[in-house]
Amino acid sequence: QVQLVESGGGSVQPGGSLRLSCAATGAFTFDWYTMRWYRGTPGKEREVVAGNGPDGERTTYSDSVKGRFTISRDNAKKTVALQMINLQPEDTAVYYCSANWRGTNYWGQGTQVTVYS
């Protein structure tokens, strides 16, 4: 059974930083999968904030986080990270890790990030 487990969420003041991590376990070939970070808030559609291709070189970011968030992966350890700097209140959300390969999708349970003034 494949599981994605996020960690690293918390509460910070504006301008602060957090590093989220997602660890994958189970019988699947991690380095086949595109890994993405999404975030969601009540009443809003979940949005993708960063993505990283299987080879780790093709990365994409939403305009709202570009220049502040960095996604990285370690295929040997089956982990993907999201380094977030200069956090702002609008970044407050539950952050989810996802793995996608040819229509197969796995999701983590999410980790809360709160940016408060």
C-alpha positions as CSV (number, residue, x, y, z in Angstrom):
1,Q,0.0,0.0,0.0
2,V,1.4,3.4,-1.0
3,Q,1.4,6.1,1.5
4,L,2.6,9.7,1.3
5,V,3.2,11.4,4.7
6,E,3.8,15.1,4.9
7,S,5.5,16.8,7.8
8,G,7.0,20.2,8.6
9,G,3.9,22.4,8.8
10,G,3.5,24.9,11.6
11,S,2.8,28.5,12.4
12,V,5.1,31.4,11.5
13,Q,4.9,35.2,11.3
14,P,5.0,37.0,7.9
15,G,8.4,36.8,6.4
16,G,9.2,33.5,8.1
17,S,10.2,30.2,6.5
18,L,9.2,26.6,6.7
19,R,10.3,23.4,5.0
20,L,7.7,20.8,4.2
21,S,8.7,17.2,3.6
22,C,6.8,14.3,2.1
23,A,8.0,10.7,2.5
24,A,6.7,7.9,0.3
25,T,6.4,4.4,1.4
26,G,5.1,1.3,-0.2
27,A,5.7,-0.7,-3.3
28,F,5.9,1.8,-6.1
29,T,8.6,3.2,-8.3
30,F,9.0,6.7,-6.9
31,D,11.2,7.9,-9.7
32,W,8.5,7.3,-12.3
33,Y,6.2,9.8,-10.6
34,T,5.7,13.5,-11.0
35,M,5.5,14.9,-7.5
36,R,3.5,18.0,-6.7
37,W,2.6,20.1,-3.8
38,Y,-1.0,21.5,-3.6
39,R,-2.6,23.7,-1.0
40,G,-6.2,24.0,0.0
41,T,-8.4,26.3,2.2
42,P,-12.0,25.9,3.1
43,G,-14.3,27.1,0.3
44,K,-11.6,27.3,-2.3
45,E,-10.5,24.8,-4.9
46,R,-7.2,23.0,-4.1
47,E,-4.4,24.6,-6.1
48,V,-1.1,23.3,-7.3
49,V,1.8,25.4,-6.1
50,A,4.8,23.4,-7.3
51,G,5.6,20.4,-9.4
52,N,8.7,18.3,-10.1
53,G,9.2,15.8,-12.9
54,P,10.5,12.3,-12.4
55,D,14.0,13.4,-13.3
56,G,14.0,16.2,-10.8
57,E,14.9,18.8,-13.4
58,R,11.5,19.9,-14.7
59,T,10.1,22.1,-12.0
60,T,7.0,24.4,-12.2
61,Y,5.6,26.9,-9.8
62,S,2.4,28.9,-9.5
63,D,2.8,32.6,-10.0
64,S,1.8,33.2,-6.4
65,V,4.8,31.3,-5.0
66,K,7.4,31.7,-7.7
67,G,10.7,33.0,-6.3
68,R,9.7,32.1,-2.7
69,F,9.1,28.3,-2.8
70,T,11.5,25.7,-4.0
71,I,10.6,22.1,-4.7
72,S,13.2,19.3,-4.6
73,R,13.2,15.5,-4.5
74,D,15.5,12.7,-3.5
75,N,14.6,9.6,-5.5
76,A,16.9,7.4,-3.5
77,K,15.1,8.4,-0.3
78,K,11.6,8.6,-1.9
79,T,11.1,12.1,-0.5
80,V,10.0,15.5,-1.9
81,A,10.5,18.7,-0.1
82,L,9.0,22.2,-0.4
83,Q,11.2,25.0,1.0
84,M,9.1,28.1,1.6
85,I,10.6,31.5,2.4
86,N,9.0,34.9,2.9
87,L,5.7,33.4,3.9
88,Q,2.7,35.6,3.8
89,P,-0.8,35.3,5.4
90,E,-2.2,34.3,2.0
91,D,0.0,31.2,2.1
92,T,-2.0,29.9,5.0
93,A,-3.5,26.5,3.9
94,V,-3.3,22.8,4.3
95,Y,-0.4,21.6,2.1
96,Y,-0.7,18.3,0.3
97,C,1.8,16.1,-1.4
98,S,0.8,14.2,-4.5
99,A,2.3,11.6,-6.8
100,N,1.1,11.1,-10.3
101,W,2.0,8.6,-13.0
102,R,-0.2,7.8,-16.0
103,G,-3.4,8.5,-14.3
104,T,-2.5,6.9,-11.0
105,N,-2.6,9.4,-8.2
106,Y,-1.7,9.2,-4.6
107,W,-2.2,11.9,-1.9
108,G,-0.9,12.6,1.5
109,Q,-3.1,13.6,4.4
110,G,-1.9,17.2,4.4
111,T,0.0,19.4,6.8
112,Q,-1.2,22.8,8.1
113,V,0.7,26.0,7.4
114,T,-0.4,29.1,9.2
115,V,1.1,32.5,8.7
116,Y,-0.2,35.0,11.3
117,S,0.4,38.7,11.9
